[in-house]
Amino acid sequence: MFRTTARPARRRAFAVGCLAALGIAAAAVPAAAASAADTGADRYTAQEIHTFLEDFYGEHGPGDFARKYGISPHLKEKAAANPEFDVLLCAQNIPASIDIGPVTTAQSAGVGWATVSTYGNGGSDQADFTAYVDLDATRPIQLMDVDCGSEG
């Protein structure tokens, strides 16, 4: 198993990269949208994201419904390109349990994220990864991307 410690600068860079992959340029956000982001209007809150991630991952990983409807098109492509590895869990095995850490939101980037910890072998093996959610509440909440990270 591996354990990652995500760095804030790396998370921000990854969030901007996710936005770029979805065709969203941070500089292209109009002033009206920027002011809405500052007030949190039409944005999912950290608590809503935390609840979504808890429901999405459950105790042992996402079910069929979550895998079909709870992920972005980008993440569906990523999962399809890696059939031997569960990119939603950053693992090859079903975890014994899952915990969702505190949610961070970057309103100006329109992204929220949390560390997801999976436990196996009676809780002795732990692996952490970062799950990203789009904050735009005008769309159904979905898992936007997952960063499995690496040591080092």
MDAnalysis code that builds the backbone (N, CA, C; Angstrom):
import MDAnalysis as mda
import numpy as np

u = mda.Universe.empty(456, n_residues=152, atom_resindex=np.repeat(np.arange(152), 3), trajectory=True)
u.add_TopologyAttr("name", ["N", "CA", "C"] * 152)
u.add_TopologyAttr("resid", np.arange(1, 153))
u.add_TopologyAttr("resname", ["MET", "PHE", "ARG", "THR", "THR", "ALA", "ARG", "PRO", "ALA", "ARG", "ARG", "ARG", "ALA", "PHE", "ALA", "VAL", "GLY", "CYS", "LEU", "ALA", "ALA", "LEU", "GLY", "ILE", "ALA", "ALA", "ALA", "ALA", "VAL", "PRO", "ALA", "ALA", "ALA", "ALA", "SER", "ALA", "ALA", "ASP", "THR", "GLY", "ALA", "ASP", "ARG", "TYR", "THR", "ALA", "GLN", "GLU", "ILE", "HIS", "THR", "PHE", "LEU", "GLU", "ASP", "PHE", "TYR", "GLY", "GLU", "HIS", "GLY", "PRO", "GLY", "ASP", "PHE", "ALA", "ARG", "LYS", "TYR", "GLY", "ILE", "SER", "PRO", "HIS", "LEU", "LYS", "GLU", "LYS", "ALA", "ALA", "ALA", "ASN", "PRO", "GLU", "PHE", "ASP", "VAL", "LEU", "LEU", "CYS", "ALA", "GLN", "ASN", "ILE", "PRO", "ALA", "SER", "ILE", "ASP", "ILE", "GLY", "PRO", "VAL", "THR", "THR", "ALA", "GLN", "SER", "ALA", "GLY", "VAL", "GLY", "TRP", "ALA", "THR", "VAL", "SER", "THR", "TYR", "GLY", "ASN", "GLY", "GLY", "SER", "ASP", "GLN", "ALA", "ASP", "PHE", "THR", "ALA", "TYR", "VAL", "ASP", "LEU", "ASP", "ALA", "THR", "ARG", "PRO", "ILE", "GLN", "LEU", "MET", "ASP", "VAL", "ASP", "CYS", "GLY", "SER", "GLU", "GLY"])
u.atoms.positions = np.array([
    [0.831, -1.188, 0.000],
    [0.000, 0.000, 0.000],
    [0.872, 1.246, 0.000],
    [0.304, 2.341, -0.389],
    [1.041, 3.595, -0.391],
    [0.275, 4.631, 0.404],
    [0.986, 5.602, 0.875],
    [0.365, 6.713, 1.601],
    [0.890, 7.987, 0.980],
    [-0.001, 8.884, 0.679],
    [0.416, 10.144, 0.089],
    [0.094, 11.288, 1.019],
    [0.897, 12.286, 0.945],
    [0.627, 13.526, 1.659],
    [0.509, 14.596, 0.592],
    [-0.733, 14.974, 0.281],
    [-0.945, 15.954, -0.777],
    [-0.515, 17.331, -0.288],
    [0.166, 18.030, -1.122],
    [0.653, 19.367, -0.793],
    [-0.325, 20.401, -1.353],
    [-0.618, 21.484, -0.585],
    [-1.600, 22.474, -1.048],
    [-1.290, 23.035, -2.431],
    [-0.030, 23.357, -2.729],
    [0.315, 23.910, -4.036],
    [0.039, 22.895, -5.130],
    [0.319, 21.622, -4.845],
    [0.077, 20.566, -5.822],
    [-1.422, 20.395, -6.047],
    [-2.204, 20.512, -4.970],
    [-3.661, 20.399, -5.103],
    [-4.204, 21.520, -5.970],
    [-3.723, 22.760, -5.722],
    [-4.188, 23.889, -6.529],
    [-3.827, 23.685, -7.988],
    [-2.604, 23.252, -8.255],
    [-2.172, 23.023, -9.634],
    [-3.004, 21.928, -10.279],
    [-3.301, 20.873, -9.507],
    [-4.122, 19.792, -10.043],
    [-5.535, 20.282, -10.350],
    [-6.091, 21.115, -9.452],
    [-7.437, 21.656, -9.663],
    [-7.489, 22.491, -10.936],
    [-6.485, 23.323, -11.145],
    [-6.431, 24.137, -12.365],
    [-6.295, 23.231, -13.576],
    [-5.502, 22.172, -13.460],
    [-5.357, 21.206, -14.553],
    [-6.664, 20.504, -14.865],
    [-7.435, 20.171, -13.815],
    [-8.742, 19.542, -14.017],
    [-9.678, 20.480, -14.768],
    [-9.657, 21.733, -14.373],
    [-10.492, 22.717, -15.060],
    [-10.092, 22.832, -16.523],
    [-8.792, 22.845, -16.785],
    [-8.315, 22.936, -18.166],
    [-8.747, 21.715, -18.967],
    [-8.678, 20.533, -18.341],
    [-9.085, 19.307, -19.022],
    [-10.574, 19.325, -19.363],
    [-11.347, 20.021, -18.545],
    [-12.776, 20.137, -18.803],
    [-13.100, 21.311, -19.728],
    [-12.061, 22.015, -20.188],
    [-12.260, 23.129, -21.106],
    [-12.634, 24.416, -20.418],
    [-12.326, 24.545, -19.142],
    [-12.661, 25.750, -18.393],
    [-11.370, 26.514, -18.125],
    [-11.254, 27.701, -18.658],
    [-10.078, 28.529, -18.422],
    [-10.368, 29.459, -17.257],
    [-9.500, 29.451, -16.257],
    [-9.709, 30.298, -15.075],
    [-9.803, 31.766, -15.462],
    [-9.020, 32.197, -16.433],
    [-9.036, 33.597, -16.857],
    [-10.309, 33.946, -17.626],
    [-11.029, 32.938, -18.103],
    [-12.225, 33.183, -18.901],
    [-13.481, 33.368, -18.051],
    [-13.344, 33.304, -16.739],
    [-14.496, 33.473, -15.866],
    [-14.920, 34.934, -15.884],
    [-16.145, 35.228, -16.310],
    [-16.594, 36.620, -16.345],
    [-16.682, 37.222, -14.948],
    [-16.667, 38.541, -14.884],
    [-16.694, 39.250, -13.598],
    [-17.927, 38.883, -12.794],
    [-19.064, 38.706, -13.433],
    [-20.287, 38.349, -12.706],
    [-20.139, 36.987, -12.047],
    [-19.530, 36.039, -12.740],
    [-19.319, 34.716, -12.159],
    [-18.318, 34.796, -11.024],
    [-17.309, 35.638, -11.179],
    [-16.314, 35.790, -10.112],
    [-16.958, 36.346, -8.857],
    [-17.867, 37.322, -9.006],
    [-18.511, 37.866, -7.818],
    [-19.455, 36.843, -7.200],
    [-20.100, 36.015, -8.018],
    [-20.954, 34.955, -7.485],
    [-20.111, 33.954, -6.715],
    [-18.900, 33.679, -7.210],
    [-18.006, 32.751, -6.517],
    [-17.601, 33.322, -5.168],
    [-17.394, 34.633, -5.107],
    [-16.993, 35.249, -3.847],
    [-18.089, 35.138, -2.794],
    [-19.349, 35.190, -3.214],
    [-20.455, 35.122, -2.271],
    [-20.906, 33.689, -2.033],
    [-20.441, 32.755, -2.864],
    [-20.836, 31.370, -2.718],
    [-22.163, 31.060, -3.388],
    [-22.746, 32.009, -4.132],
    [-24.012, 31.795, -4.811],
    [-23.856, 30.700, -5.866],
    [-24.831, 29.809, -5.916],
    [-24.830, 28.720, -6.883],
    [-23.585, 27.845, -6.790],
    [-23.077, 27.685, -5.592],
    [-21.901, 26.832, -5.359],
    [-22.247, 25.798, -4.301],
    [-21.734, 24.592, -4.492],
    [-21.856, 23.586, -3.442],
    [-20.964, 23.997, -2.276],
    [-21.430, 23.745, -1.073],
    [-20.669, 24.070, 0.125],
    [-19.757, 22.902, 0.487],
    [-18.818, 23.170, 1.363],
    [-17.920, 22.117, 1.841],
    [-18.728, 20.990, 2.487],
    [-19.759, 21.328, 3.253],
    [-20.581, 20.292, 3.896],
    [-21.326, 19.456, 2.859],
    [-21.864, 20.091, 1.815],
    [-22.556, 19.345, 0.761],
    [-21.594, 18.404, 0.035],
    [-20.385, 18.864, -0.198],
    [-19.379, 18.022, -0.859],
    [-19.002, 16.856, 0.044],
    [-18.817, 17.128, 1.322],
    [-18.468, 16.062, 2.269],
    [-19.568, 14.993, 2.295],
    [-20.820, 15.427, 2.364],
    [-21.948, 14.497, 2.364],
    [-21.981, 13.694, 1.074],
    [-21.775, 14.365, -0.065],
    [-21.741, 13.665, -1.352],
    [-20.653, 12.593, -1.354],
    [-19.434, 12.957, -0.930],
    [-18.328, 11.999, -0.949],
    [-18.584, 10.825, 0.000],
    [-19.165, 11.095, 1.158],
    [-19.513, 9.999, 2.075],
    [-20.520, 9.061, 1.433],
    [-21.552, 9.618, 0.801],
    [-22.556, 8.799, 0.127],
    [-21.958, 8.071, -1.075],
    [-21.131, 8.784, -1.840],
    [-20.532, 8.213, -3.049],
    [-19.648, 7.012, -2.708],
    [-18.755, 7.173, -1.743],
    [-17.798, 6.109, -1.421],
    [-18.355, 5.057, -0.468],
    [-19.306, 5.420, 0.380],
    [-19.872, 4.458, 1.311],
    [-18.802, 3.848, 2.203],
    [-19.000, 2.617, 2.616],
    [-18.033, 1.933, 3.481],
    [-16.975, 1.167, 2.687],
    [-17.347, 0.707, 1.463],
    [-16.446, -0.179, 0.713],
    [-16.204, 0.265, -0.721],
    [-16.627, 1.472, -1.061],
    [-16.413, 1.975, -2.409],
    [-17.724, 2.225, -3.123],
    [-17.655, 2.958, -4.233],
    [-18.877, 3.326, -4.956],
    [-19.570, 2.122, -5.590],
    [-20.889, 2.158, -5.544],
    [-21.690, 1.120, -6.185],
    [-21.891, 1.433, -7.658],
    [-22.649, 0.586, -8.330],
    [-22.882, 0.735, -9.766],
    [-23.550, 2.059, -10.123],
    [-24.558, 2.484, -9.334],
    [-25.257, 3.730, -9.618],
    [-24.306, 4.918, -9.522],
    [-23.495, 4.959, -8.455],
    [-22.529, 6.053, -8.277],
    [-21.513, 6.058, -9.408],
    [-21.064, 4.888, -9.824],
    [-20.081, 4.798, -10.907],
    [-20.660, 5.253, -12.244],
    [-21.960, 5.057, -12.421],
    [-22.581, 5.439, -13.694],
    [-22.988, 6.916, -13.721],
    [-23.575, 7.402, -12.629],
    [-24.143, 8.751, -12.624],
    [-23.392, 9.761, -11.759],
    [-22.504, 9.304, -10.904],
    [-21.853, 10.200, -9.956],
    [-20.476, 10.677, -10.357],
    [-20.061, 10.396, -11.602],
    [-18.735, 10.830, -12.032],
    [-18.816, 11.609, -13.341],
    [-17.838, 12.479, -13.536],
    [-17.787, 13.322, -14.727],
    [-17.426, 12.495, -15.958],
    [-17.743, 13.005, -17.155],
    [-17.334, 12.319, -18.387],
    [-15.817, 12.096, -18.439],
    [-15.044, 13.079, -17.980],
    [-13.581, 12.940, -17.949],
    [-13.163, 11.735, -17.109],
    [-13.781, 11.580, -15.946],
    [-13.430, 10.477, -15.057],
    [-13.911, 9.139, -15.616],
    [-15.034, 9.129, -16.323],
    [-15.499, 7.906, -16.987],
    [-14.470, 7.442, -18.019],
    [-13.922, 8.384, -18.772],
    [-12.890, 8.043, -19.760],
    [-11.634, 7.512, -19.070],
    [-11.245, 8.154, -17.984],
    [-10.064, 7.736, -17.229],
    [-10.260, 6.307, -16.693],
    [-11.446, 6.007, -16.180],
    [-11.737, 4.678, -15.659],
    [-11.733, 3.640, -16.774],
    [-12.313, 3.995, -17.919],
    [-12.354, 3.067, -19.046],
    [-10.957, 2.770, -19.590],
    [-10.066, 3.738, -19.485],
    [-8.700, 3.561, -19.988],
    [-7.838, 2.712, -19.045],
    [-8.324, 2.447, -17.835],
    [-7.577, 1.674, -16.831],
    [-8.448, 0.546, -16.269],
    [-8.821, -0.440, -17.097],
    [-9.762, -1.464, -16.638],
    [-9.232, -2.373, -15.529],
    [-7.920, -2.509, -15.397],
    [-7.359, -3.395, -14.371],
    [-7.103, -2.691, -13.045],
    [-7.411, -1.381, -12.971],
    [-7.162, -0.583, -11.776],
    [-8.393, 0.269, -11.501],
    [-8.887, 0.259, -10.276],
    [-10.066, 1.047, -9.921],
    [-9.628, 2.484, -9.638],
    [-9.734, 3.351, -10.640],
    [-9.266, 4.734, -10.484],
    [-10.105, 5.524, -9.480],
    [-11.323, 5.103, -9.210],
    [-12.156, 5.809, -8.237],
    [-11.698, 5.539, -6.808],
    [-11.012, 4.405, -6.594],
    [-10.500, 4.045, -5.274],
    [-8.978, 4.061, -5.213],
    [-8.333, 4.309, -6.359],
    [-6.871, 4.263, -6.423],
    [-6.360, 2.935, -5.871],
    [-7.015, 1.852, -6.253],
    [-6.667, 0.544, -5.698],
    [-7.081, -0.573, -6.645],
    [-6.653, -1.766, -6.299],
    [-7.085, -2.951, -7.036],
    [-8.009, -3.818, -6.192],
    [-8.079, -3.530, -4.904],
    [-8.894, -4.325, -3.995],
    [-10.000, -3.485, -3.374],
    [-11.028, -4.170, -2.895],
    [-12.122, -3.497, -2.200],
    [-11.660, -3.199, -0.776],
    [-11.765, -1.942, -0.343],
    [-11.320, -1.603, 1.017],
    [-12.280, -2.125, 2.084],
    [-11.731, -2.346, 3.280],
    [-12.550, -2.762, 4.416],
    [-13.381, -1.599, 4.936],
    [-12.817, -0.384, 4.850],
    [-13.555, 0.807, 5.259],
    [-12.951, 2.038, 4.591],
    [-13.728, 3.120, 4.600],
    [-13.332, 4.370, 3.940],
    [-13.710, 5.536, 4.838],
    [-12.797, 6.510, 4.945],
    [-13.065, 7.758, 5.668],
    [-12.847, 8.933, 4.732],
    [-13.670, 9.962, 4.890],
    [-13.542, 11.194, 4.116],
    [-13.027, 12.282, 5.051],
    [-11.926, 12.926, 4.653],
    [-11.346, 13.997, 5.460],
    [-12.079, 15.312, 5.255],
    [-11.596, 16.375, 5.885],
    [-12.208, 17.698, 5.719],
    [-12.145, 18.155, 4.253],
    [-13.146, 18.903, 3.855],
    [-13.227, 19.409, 2.480],
    [-12.639, 20.810, 2.412],
    [-11.845, 21.039, 1.382],
    [-11.318, 22.368, 1.073],
    [-11.998, 22.829, -0.200],
    [-12.405, 24.111, -0.244],
    [-12.991, 24.644, -1.473],
    [-12.153, 25.806, -1.970],
    [-11.960, 25.844, -3.268],
    [-11.288, 26.962, -3.932],
    [-12.358, 27.622, -4.794],
    [-13.058, 28.584, -4.197],
    [-14.182, 29.218, -4.887],
    [-13.763, 29.819, -6.221],
    [-12.598, 30.465, -6.269],
    [-12.175, 31.118, -7.507],
    [-11.884, 30.105, -8.610],
    [-11.487, 28.893, -8.241],
    [-11.230, 27.846, -9.237],
    [-12.463, 26.980, -9.460],
    [-13.461, 27.097, -8.589],
    [-14.683, 26.323, -8.742],
    [-14.517, 24.852, -8.414],
    [-13.573, 24.528, -7.512],
    [-13.274, 23.135, -7.190],
    [-13.218, 22.945, -5.682],
    [-13.708, 21.798, -5.240],
    [-13.561, 21.392, -3.857],
    [-12.900, 20.032, -3.819],
    [-12.170, 19.749, -2.733],
    [-11.501, 18.451, -2.657],
    [-11.383, 17.999, -1.211],
    [-11.180, 16.705, -1.069],
    [-10.979, 16.105, 0.246],
    [-10.067, 14.901, 0.097],
    [-9.372, 14.587, 1.176],
    [-8.576, 13.372, 1.210],
    [-9.505, 12.218, 1.560],
    [-9.404, 11.157, 0.778],
    [-10.162, 9.942, 1.023],
    [-9.166, 8.902, 1.514],
    [-9.446, 8.304, 2.658],
    [-8.569, 7.276, 3.224],
    [-9.267, 5.935, 3.140],
    [-8.577, 4.954, 2.557],
    [-9.110, 3.600, 2.493],
    [-8.278, 2.708, 3.402],
    [-8.939, 1.738, 4.006],
    [-8.279, 0.835, 4.943],
    [-8.548, -0.601, 4.531],
    [-7.511, -1.419, 4.579],
    [-7.626, -2.840, 4.272],
    [-6.949, -3.656, 5.345],
    [-6.990, -4.968, 5.221],
    [-6.338, -5.881, 6.165],
    [-6.668, -5.543, 7.609],
    [-7.939, -5.476, 7.922],
    [-8.349, -5.193, 9.293],
    [-8.014, -3.797, 9.767],
    [-7.800, -2.878, 8.835],
    [-7.503, -1.489, 9.181],
    [-6.025, -1.182, 9.287],
    [-5.160, -2.194, 9.095],
    [-3.717, -1.952, 9.243],
    [-3.095, -1.295, 8.018],
    [-3.663, -1.513, 6.842],
    [-3.152, -0.883, 5.618],
    [-4.012, 0.321, 5.275],
    [-3.363, 1.469, 5.114],
    [-4.086, 2.689, 4.791],
    [-3.511, 3.281, 3.516],
    [-4.399, 3.777, 2.651],
    [-3.989, 4.498, 1.451],
    [-4.832, 5.763, 1.368],
    [-4.197, 6.878, 1.025],
    [-4.892, 8.155, 0.891],
    [-4.825, 8.624, -0.554],
    [-5.893, 9.243, -1.004],
    [-5.915, 9.893, -2.302],
    [-6.829, 11.104, -2.207],
    [-6.813, 11.938, -3.225],
    [-7.601, 13.165, -3.214],
    [-8.728, 13.066, -4.242],
    [-9.941, 13.384, -3.806],
    [-11.117, 13.393, -4.673],
    [-11.534, 14.837, -4.914],
    [-11.828, 15.174, -6.174],
    [-12.185, 16.540, -6.574],
    [-13.623, 16.598, -7.062],
    [-14.324, 17.667, -6.654],
    [-15.717, 17.884, -7.018],
    [-15.866, 19.299, -7.574],
    [-16.642, 19.439, -8.639],
    [-16.957, 20.743, -9.219],
    [-17.926, 21.453, -8.272],
    [-17.661, 22.713, -7.969],
    [-18.515, 23.462, -7.041],
    [-19.782, 24.022, -7.684],
    [-19.889, 23.999, -8.994],
    [-20.999, 24.630, -9.697],
    [-22.315, 23.917, -9.388],
    [-23.146, 24.542, -8.582],
    [-24.407, 23.942, -8.151],
    [-25.490, 23.995, -9.214],
    [-25.199, 24.583, -10.375],
    [-26.190, 24.559, -11.449],
    [-26.151, 23.206, -12.170],
    [-25.149, 22.378, -11.849],
    [-25.044, 21.022, -12.407],
    [-25.185, 20.028, -11.257],
    [-25.629, 18.804, -11.572],
    [-25.680, 17.789, -10.508],
    [-24.275, 17.552, -9.949],
    [-24.179, 17.361, -8.654],
    [-22.876, 17.147, -8.032],
    [-22.307, 15.809, -8.510],
    [-21.052, 15.843, -8.902],
    [-20.359, 14.653, -9.389],
    [-18.899, 14.703, -8.974],
    [-18.297, 13.520, -8.897],
    [-16.864, 13.421, -8.697],
    [-16.208, 13.828, -10.012],
    [-15.377, 14.875, -9.965],
    [-14.765, 15.420, -11.174],
    [-13.486, 14.674, -11.544],
    [-12.653, 14.368, -10.533],
    [-11.410, 13.672, -10.793],
    [-10.871, 13.102, -9.489],
    [-9.876, 12.240, -9.615],
    [-9.220, 11.614, -8.476],
    [-7.723, 11.671, -8.725],
    [-6.971, 12.049, -7.704],
    [-5.508, 12.076, -7.785],
    [-4.975, 11.020, -6.827],
    [-4.437, 9.945, -7.391],
    [-3.912, 8.852, -6.564],
    [-2.588, 9.230, -5.915],
    [-1.889, 10.232, -6.460],
    [-0.648, 10.706, -5.862],
    [0.449, 9.670, -5.898],
    [1.545, 10.010, -5.244],
    [2.673, 9.098, -5.137],
    [3.568, 9.580, -4.013],
    [4.372, 8.680, -3.494],
    [5.330, 9.040, -2.441],
    [6.440, 9.890, -3.025],
    [6.996, 10.726, -2.191],
    [8.172, 11.469, -2.627],
    [7.904, 12.842, -2.733],
])
